[in-house]
Amino acid sequence: MARVWLVRLGRYGEREASALESGRLLIGFNLTGDVSGLRDRPAVLKKIQEVFPDAPLARQRNYAAQINQFLNVAQMGDLVVCPLKTTKQIAIGRLSGGYAPSPTGEVERPVEWLRKDVPRSDFKQDLLFSFGAIMTVCEVKRNDAAARVGVVAQGHPDPGYGAAPVGPGKADVLEEGEPSEESFDLPQAARDQIVQRIASEFTGHGLAELVEAVLHAQGHVTYRSPPGPDGGIDILAERGALGTEAPRVVVQVKSGSVTVGHQTLQSLQGLIHEVKADHGLLVAWGGFTAPVEKKRAELFFRIRFWDRDDLVDACLSVYERLPESIRARLPLQKVWVLVPENGEN
């Protein structure tokens, strides 16, 4: 069966937009020109040693292993998983051809995108760990990864280990020096766990409770509508000791996985006028449709948009000031970790 490869599109996501639009994967590593003659890892290593002559040998070997996988090991028809830094989602594609020099001379391969906007929450935690591997290119092998990614590519949630049909494939044995998903991005893995905890602990009206706690910790005096019909007003917030100072904010909170569209945005705009608020805050755990996303800049001085990542950022920024009852349901602690040399270019 097809294998599945993790491919990152730039340390800061700088190659993502181009890849998603053109269907071309570029991996960097400062390689330019025709490298079709690099047929195996030793040949790639010799080239890398020319490009990075001062790099330690271990890093040169690591780079060569990743590039060799991209050029020579990954086959047409294999699946590709690209965690997107710009949207915090995951793109899934299928390699549709071999290596060919790009117009810019960089190393690239064509890909047929199957899905470009998979929420990270569609995958179980074990695969999210693998997708957090610190390599630019590596094969993801653990726990029926290829079969499960194939299921998600068809629009279904990750069925989990042992639930997806698995065809014949290579054993999960790494060659010496082969890039592995065992070394993962610890901050991203921790963030995924926080997202999953919030999703399970603060469901329905509970998400509005969390948003209110964050706003209160930011210095707002708040009113939260009780559970039940609320006319679209989940939270009202103001500044000042009595909550009588600007800015006055009306907040709508949408929990669950539903993507918020234009109708909800229009409703919030009407409520701002109706209650004589200064601003609106639209919180959508499931994110926003593309037309709504395009309104961010236009409505920047009027309405703020929080998706799940914005809400997590807001929670972390005021965590020590959140009520004890909230912190008990979302127990976090700070730790110091050594930043690995991840080999991204």
C-alpha positions in Angstrom: 0.0 0.0 0.0 1.0 3.7 -0.3 3.4 5.1 2.2 2.8 8.4 3.9 5.4 11.2 4.1 5.6 14.3 6.3 6.8 17.2 4.3 7.2 20.7 5.8 6.8 23.8 3.6 9.3 26.2 5.2 10.3 26.9 8.8 7.7 29.7 8.9 5.3 28.4 6.3 6.8 30.6 3.6 6.3 27.9 0.9 2.8 26.9 1.8 0.7 29.3 -0.3 2.7 28.5 -3.4 2.6 24.8 -2.9 -1.2 24.8 -2.3 -1.8 26.9 -5.3 0.6 25.3 -7.8 0.6 21.7 -6.6 4.4 21.7 -6.3 6.3 20.7 -3.2 9.6 22.5 -2.5 11.7 21.5 0.4 14.6 24.0 0.3 18.0 22.9 1.7 19.7 25.4 -0.6 19.8 22.9 -3.5 19.5 24.4 -6.9 20.0 23.2 -10.5 19.4 19.7 -11.9 20.0 17.1 -9.2 18.4 14.2 -11.1 21.8 12.5 -11.1 21.7 12.1 -7.3 20.3 8.6 -7.3 21.1 7.5 -3.8 22.1 8.7 -0.3 25.9 8.7 -0.8 25.5 10.9 -3.9 23.2 13.3 -2.1 25.6 13.5 0.8 28.4 14.4 -1.5 26.3 17.3 -2.8 25.2 18.4 0.6 28.9 18.5 1.7 29.5 20.9 -1.1 26.5 23.1 -0.2 27.1 23.0 3.6 30.9 22.4 3.9 31.1 23.8 7.4 28.2 21.9 8.9 28.9 19.0 11.3 29.0 15.6 9.6 25.9 14.4 11.5 23.9 17.3 10.2 25.1 16.7 6.7 24.0 13.1 6.9 20.7 14.1 8.3 20.1 16.6 5.4 21.2 14.0 2.9 18.8 11.4 4.3 15.8 13.7 4.1 16.6 14.9 0.6 17.2 11.3 -0.6 13.8 10.3 0.8 12.2 13.1 -1.1 14.0 12.5 -4.4 14.4 8.7 -4.5 12.5 6.9 -1.9 9.0 8.5 -2.0 7.1 7.1 -5.0 4.3 8.4 -7.1 1.0 7.6 -5.4 2.4 7.9 -1.9 0.5 10.2 0.4 1.9 13.4 1.7 1.0 15.2 5.0 1.9 18.9 5.3 1.1 20.6 8.7 0.4 24.2 7.8 1.9 26.9 10.0 -0.2 29.7 8.3 -3.6 28.2 8.9 -2.9 25.7 11.7 -4.5 23.0 9.6 -3.2 20.0 7.7 -3.0 19.4 4.0 -3.1 15.9 2.5 -2.0 15.1 -1.0 -0.7 12.4 -3.2 2.6 12.5 -5.1 1.7 12.7 -8.8 5.2 12.5 -10.3 8.9 12.3 -9.7 11.5 15.0 -9.3 12.0 17.6 -11.9 13.9 20.9 -11.6 11.5 23.8 -10.8 11.6 27.0 -12.8 13.5 28.6 -10.0 16.0 25.7 -9.9 14.8 24.4 -6.5 14.1 20.8 -5.7 10.4 20.0 -6.1 7.9 17.3 -6.8 4.3 17.6 -8.1 1.4 16.7 -5.7 -2.3 16.3 -6.2 -4.0 17.8 -3.2 -6.8 15.7 -1.7 -7.7 18.0 1.2 -6.1 21.4 2.1 -7.9 22.3 5.2 -8.1 19.3 7.6 -8.5 20.4 11.2 -5.8 19.0 13.5 -8.6 17.7 15.7 -9.6 15.2 12.9 -6.5 13.2 13.9 -5.9 11.2 17.0 -3.1 12.3 19.3 -0.6 9.6 18.3 -0.6 10.8 14.7 -0.4 14.4 15.8 2.8 13.5 17.6 4.2 12.0 14.4 3.1 15.1 12.4 5.1 17.1 14.9 8.4 15.5 13.8 11.1 18.0 13.6 12.3 16.9 10.2 11.4 18.6 7.0 10.9 15.2 5.3 10.3 11.9 7.0 8.1 8.8 6.6 5.3 8.4 9.1 5.0 4.7 9.9 3.6 4.2 13.4 0.1 2.9 14.2 -1.3 2.2 10.7 -0.5 5.8 9.7 -0.9 5.3 5.9 -4.3 3.7 6.2 -5.6 6.2 8.7 -4.4 9.2 6.6 -6.1 7.7 3.6 -9.4 7.6 5.6 -9.0 11.2 6.6 -8.2 12.2 3.0 -11.6 10.8 2.1 -13.3 13.3 4.5 -13.7 11.0 7.5 -12.2 11.5 11.0 -9.2 9.4 12.0 -10.5 6.0 13.0 -7.6 5.4 15.3 -5.0 2.6 15.6 -6.3 -0.8 14.6 -9.6 0.5 13.1 -8.6 1.3 9.5 -8.1 -1.6 7.0 -4.4 -2.1 6.5 -2.9 -3.7 3.3 0.5 -5.2 2.8 3.3 -2.8 3.3 6.9 -2.6 4.6 7.6 -3.3 8.2 8.2 -0.4 10.6 12.0 -0.7 10.5 14.2 2.3 10.0 17.4 2.2 8.1 20.4 3.5 10.0 20.3 7.2 9.9 16.9 7.4 8.4 14.9 10.5 9.5 12.2 9.4 11.9 9.1 10.8 13.4 10.3 9.8 16.9 11.9 13.2 17.4 8.9 15.5 17.5 8.0 19.1 18.1 7.3 19.1 21.8 5.6 22.6 22.0 3.2 21.7 19.2 2.5 18.3 20.8 1.7 20.1 24.1 -0.5 22.6 22.3 -2.4 19.8 20.6 -3.1 18.3 24.0 -4.3 21.6 25.4 -6.7 21.9 22.4 -8.1 18.5 23.0 -8.5 19.1 26.7 -10.5 22.3 26.0 -12.6 20.6 23.3 -13.6 17.9 25.8 -13.9 19.9 29.0 -15.5 23.1 27.7 -18.3 21.9 25.5 -21.4 23.9 24.5 -22.1 26.7 26.9 -18.9 25.8 28.8 -16.8 27.4 26.0 -18.6 30.7 26.7 -17.6 30.3 30.3 -14.0 29.9 29.4 -14.1 32.9 27.1 -15.7 35.0 29.8 -12.9 34.0 32.2 -10.3 35.1 29.7 -12.0 38.4 29.2 -12.3 39.0 32.9 -8.6 38.1 33.4 -7.8 40.7 30.7 -9.5 43.4 32.8 -13.1 43.4 31.5 -16.3 43.4 33.6 -18.5 40.8 32.0 -22.1 39.5 31.8 -22.7 36.0 30.5 -26.1 34.9 29.3 -27.4 31.8 31.1 -27.7 28.5 29.1 -30.6 28.5 26.7 -31.8 31.0 24.1 -29.8 34.2 24.3 -30.7 36.1 21.2 -27.1 35.8 20.0 -25.6 37.6 22.9 -23.3 35.1 24.8 -21.2 37.7 26.7 -21.2 41.5 27.2 -18.0 43.1 28.3 -16.8 46.6 29.4 -13.9 48.2 31.2 -13.8 50.1 34.4 -14.5 49.2 38.0 -18.3 49.2 37.4 -18.0 48.0 33.8 -19.3 51.3 32.5 -16.3 52.4 30.4 -15.4 51.8 26.7 -14.8 49.7 24.9 -18.2 47.9 25.1 -17.9 44.5 23.5 -20.6 42.0 22.5 -19.4 38.4 22.2 -20.7 35.5 20.3 -19.2 32.0 21.0 -19.6 29.0 18.8 -18.4 25.7 20.1 -18.1 22.4 18.3 -16.6 21.7 14.9 -19.0 23.8 12.8 -17.3 26.4 10.6 -18.8 29.8 11.2 -20.1 31.5 8.1 -21.3 34.9 6.9 -24.8 34.6 8.5 -23.3 34.5 12.0 -21.0 37.4 11.2 -24.0 39.5 10.0 -25.9 38.6 13.1 -23.1 39.9 15.3 -22.8 43.1 13.2 -26.5 43.7 13.9 -26.1 43.0 17.6 -23.3 45.6 17.9 -25.7 48.2 16.6 -28.7 46.9 18.6 -27.0 47.0 22.0 -24.9 50.1 21.2 -21.6 48.3 21.6 -18.3 49.6 20.3 -16.9 46.3 19.1 -17.7 42.7 18.6 -15.8 39.5 19.3 -16.6 36.3 17.3 -15.2 33.1 18.8 -15.5 30.0 16.6 -13.8 26.9 17.9 -14.4 25.2 14.5 -12.9 28.2 12.6 -14.4 30.4 9.9 -15.3 30.0 6.3 -13.1 31.5 3.6 -15.4 34.4 2.9 -15.5 35.3 6.7 -11.7 35.0 6.9 -11.4 37.6 4.1 -13.4 40.0 6.3 -10.7 40.1 9.0 -8.8 43.1 7.7 -11.9 45.0 6.6 -13.5 44.6 10.1 -10.3 44.8 12.1 -11.3 48.0 14.0 -14.8 46.8 14.6 -14.8 43.0 15.1 -12.1 40.6 16.3 -12.1 36.9 15.2 -10.9 34.2 17.5 -10.5 30.6 16.3 -9.3 27.8 18.5 -5.7 28.9 18.2 -6.5 32.5 19.1 -8.5 31.3 22.1 -5.6 29.1 23.3 -3.2 32.0 22.9 -5.5 34.2 24.9 -5.8 31.5 27.6 -2.1 31.0 27.9 -1.4 34.8 28.1 -3.6 35.2 31.2 -3.5 31.7 32.6 -2.2 32.6 36.0 -5.1 35.1 36.4 -7.8 32.6 35.4 -10.2 31.5 38.2 -9.1 28.4 40.2 -12.2 26.6 39.0 -11.1 27.1 35.3 -7.5 26.2 36.0 -8.6 23.0 37.8 -10.3 21.9 34.6 -7.4 23.0 32.4 -4.3 22.2 34.6 -1.1 23.5 33.0 2.5 24.1 34.1 5.5 25.8 32.4 8.5 23.7 31.6 11.9 24.5 30.0 13.0 22.3 27.1 16.1 22.3 24.9 15.3 23.5 21.4 16.5 20.8 19.0 18.3 21.5 15.7 15.5 20.4 13.4 17.2 20.7 10.0 14.5 22.8 8.4 15.7 25.3 5.7 
